[in-house]
Amino acid sequence: MKHGKDRALPKSDQVDSSPSPDELLDRIPRVLLADIPTPLQEVPRLARTAGLTKLFIKRDDQTGLAMGGNKARKLEYDFAEILNQGSDVVITVGGTQSNHAVMTAAAARRNGLDAKIVLGGPGVTEYQGNLLLDVLLGAEIRYLENDDRNDSLASAMEEWAETLRREGRRPYTLPVGGTTGMGALGYVRAMRELAVQLGPGPSQIVLAVGSCGTFAGAILGARLYMPEARVIGISVSRSREEIAGRTMEVMAESARILGCEVTLTHAGIESYDCYHQEYGVPTDSGREAILSCARLEGILLDPVYTGKSMAGLIDLARRRILDPAVPTVFIHTGGLPILFAFERGFRDLAQCTMIQSPPRRESE
Ligand SMILES: Cc1ncc(COP(=O)(O)O)c(C=O)c1O
């Protein structure tokens, strides 16, 4: 028998040397930005209120970057690309209270880069919440008054980038929500992390959906690491149809990067668009969810993303659309600075009595 280096192996002996999606996930460069793994915290009192046997909160509000949130995981991949391209300034877009914009600015600063952001929304009367953090981080802001449409923001960003290029700068533009197939890998990793924390078996995972990157990464990650998990998105802005289309696009791009295929149809994407009215506008059920979570578990949520998605979780549980016997995980995607921009919506709850201080004694 001929033995030699170049001897072709019989088909059955051939070893597939191409890396697995799991290996690729570790090989793709990223810049460390998030404090991970984040804790998985059981919340028994909230579970009882919702009628669930076991409820956990995955504390991605504790990822650390500029007060935490989901974007830290996504930006790790984007910043590897930004640094690789030798960019010296990062520009991104968002609504007035964009978490993504703040976290991008913080990530830029952590890597010695300049940050510029195009924001849009109602007129600015005070620099509160995330807007204050943008200011502290020294991000230059261009503000589109009364217009937060994605295409208006994107064209203002491109125009700004063009001006910067003419001035000899090397800008990198990040789309709304930082949603790219590459960025969504951050949530593929998060599912790998969660699979270890939760152990094998069926589960129900609920999270807020905006620009769909977190949802896409979570679905793909669940396919790879938690095959018995049901991933459920609660919309804060888009219709179910829009979510299905955009999530499929982002997921296909992430799957291509990891060299795997996802066989999923629009119908296989479970999302609910009945827990918001308008993006950025608080709802009564969101407020109730914020209060339940704070008062039963000491965990804070915000009125734009996590309050609404928790309201969705509680309602789906009470209507038995969630299986009460299956462990449920709420991904806390962060956004807490937004709370401070909505202080007026919670003033009525203050239990504060003004009292007189006792008169000072002569000797004091
Ligand atoms: C706090 C918070 N939760 C959830 C989301 C939704 O994430 P995605 O845009 O990836 O759908 C965002 C997006 O801005 C967010 O800031």
Ligand as a Chemical Component Dictionary entry (heavy atoms), coordinates in Angstrom:
data_LIG
# 
_chem_comp.id                   LIG 
_chem_comp.type                 NON-POLYMER 
_chem_comp.pdbx_formal_charge   0 
_chem_comp.three_letter_code    LIG 
# 
loop_
_chem_comp_atom.comp_id 
_chem_comp_atom.atom_id 
_chem_comp_atom.alt_atom_id 
_chem_comp_atom.type_symbol 
_chem_comp_atom.charge 
_chem_comp_atom.model_Cartn_x 
_chem_comp_atom.model_Cartn_y 
_chem_comp_atom.model_Cartn_z 
_chem_comp_atom.pdbx_ordinal 
LIG C1 C1 C 0 -32.056 49.217 25.704 1  
LIG C2 C2 C 0 -32.292 48.610 24.368 2  
LIG N1 N1 N 0 -32.952 47.441 24.299 3  
LIG C3 C3 C 0 -33.214 46.854 23.124 4  
LIG C4 C4 C 0 -32.828 47.429 21.935 5  
LIG C5 C5 C 0 -33.159 46.739 20.668 6  
LIG O1 O1 O 0 -32.002 46.197 20.078 7  
LIG P1 P1 P 0 -31.906 46.072 18.512 8  
LIG O2 O2 O 0 -31.825 47.456 17.951 9  
LIG O3 O3 O 0 -30.697 45.275 18.285 10 
LIG O4 O4 O 0 -33.150 45.393 18.065 11 
LIG C6 C6 C 0 -32.136 48.648 21.939 12 
LIG C7 C7 C 0 -31.765 49.307 20.684 13 
LIG O5 O5 O 0 -31.486 50.458 20.592 14 
LIG C8 C8 C 0 -31.852 49.251 23.191 15 
LIG O6 O6 O 0 -31.209 50.413 23.259 16 
# 
loop_
_chem_comp_bond.comp_id 
_chem_comp_bond.atom_id_1 
_chem_comp_bond.atom_id_2 
_chem_comp_bond.value_order 
_chem_comp_bond.pdbx_ordinal 
LIG C1 C2 SING 1  
LIG C2 N1 SING 2  
LIG C2 C8 DOUB 3  
LIG N1 C3 DOUB 4  
LIG C3 C4 SING 5  
LIG C4 C5 SING 6  
LIG C4 C6 DOUB 7  
LIG C5 O1 SING 8  
LIG O1 P1 SING 9  
LIG P1 O2 DOUB 10 
LIG P1 O3 SING 11 
LIG P1 O4 SING 12 
LIG C6 C7 SING 13 
LIG C6 C8 SING 14 
LIG C7 O5 DOUB 15 
LIG C8 O6 SING 16 
# 
